[in-house]
Amino acid sequence: MEGNYTNSIGQRLERATGFILLDLSTASSLFRYFRRTLIERDRRGALEGGRDSVKWRMIHHITVVTPANRRRYAEMYERIALPKVKLATMAELRHFYQTEGLRG
């Protein structure tokens, strides 16, 4: 599962087998968002025929909402008893993809 929908996180964690916290900096998140919307037009995982575009609402979410929620996510991460991984840098994310045999 993916996403920041914390109002349903309890139900989702009951079914989860592990937890990955992607805790990248605001700058890294913005870079990934712009790359995804402006450059990677045919990226894996995208809906067929779907076209993503830069949206002010998403930029606001990345720059204002997500940083404000970081402490809550860090506290949640510490309490979770599932197998877990915290990825806080692009280097850690790339290493995780490599060690798990995933394509970035």
C-alpha positions in Angstrom: 0.0 0.0 0.0 1.1 3.5 -0.6 0.1 6.9 0.6 -0.3 9.4 3.4 -3.9 8.6 4.3 -3.4 8.5 8.0 -7.1 8.3 8.8 -7.1 4.8 7.5 -3.6 3.8 8.5 -4.7 1.5 11.4 -6.8 -0.7 9.1 -4.1 -0.8 6.5 -1.4 -1.7 9.0 -3.5 -4.6 10.3 -3.1 -6.2 6.9 0.5 -5.1 6.2 3.5 -7.4 6.4 6.1 -4.6 6.5 6.4 -0.9 6.6 8.6 1.4 4.5 8.9 5.1 5.5 10.0 7.2 2.6 11.2 10.3 4.5 13.0 12.2 1.8 13.7 15.9 2.1 11.4 18.5 0.6 13.9 19.2 -2.1 14.2 15.5 -3.1 10.4 15.1 -3.1 10.0 18.1 -5.4 12.7 16.8 -7.7 11.0 13.4 -7.9 7.6 15.1 -8.5 8.9 17.3 -11.3 10.8 14.4 -12.9 7.7 12.2 -12.7 5.4 14.9 -14.2 7.6 16.6 -16.7 10.1 14.0 -17.9 8.9 10.4 -17.2 5.9 10.5 -19.5 5.8 6.7 -19.9 6.9 5.6 -16.4 6.2 2.2 -15.0 3.2 2.1 -12.7 1.4 5.0 -14.4 -2.1 4.4 -15.6 -2.3 3.6 -19.3 -3.1 6.7 -21.3 -2.9 8.9 -18.2 -1.0 12.1 -18.3 0.2 13.6 -15.1 0.9 17.4 -14.9 2.4 19.8 -12.4 -0.3 20.9 -10.0 0.0 23.7 -7.4 -2.0 21.6 -5.0 0.6 18.9 -5.1 3.5 21.4 -4.8 1.7 22.8 -1.7 1.3 19.3 -0.3 5.0 18.5 -0.8 6.3 21.9 0.5 3.8 22.6 3.4 1.8 19.5 4.4 4.4 16.8 4.3 7.1 18.6 6.3 4.6 19.3 9.0 3.7 15.6 9.2 7.2 14.3 9.5 7.3 14.1 13.3 4.0 12.2 13.3 5.3 9.7 10.7 8.6 9.3 12.7 6.7 8.6 15.9 4.5 6.1 14.1 7.5 4.4 12.6 9.0 3.9 16.1 5.8 2.3 17.4 5.2 -0.1 14.6 6.2 -3.7 15.4 6.3 -4.8 11.7 9.5 -5.3 9.8 10.4 -1.8 8.7 12.8 0.3 6.7 13.3 4.1 6.8 14.7 5.7 3.7 15.7 9.3 4.3 18.0 10.1 1.4 18.1 9.5 -2.4 21.2 7.4 -1.8 19.4 5.1 0.7 16.5 4.8 -1.7 18.8 3.9 -4.7 20.6 1.3 -2.4 17.3 -0.2 -1.3 16.2 -0.5 -5.0 19.5 -2.2 -5.8 19.6 -4.6 -2.9 15.9 -5.6 -3.5 16.4 -6.1 -7.2 14.0 -3.3 -8.1 14.2 -0.9 -11.0 14.1 2.8 -10.0 
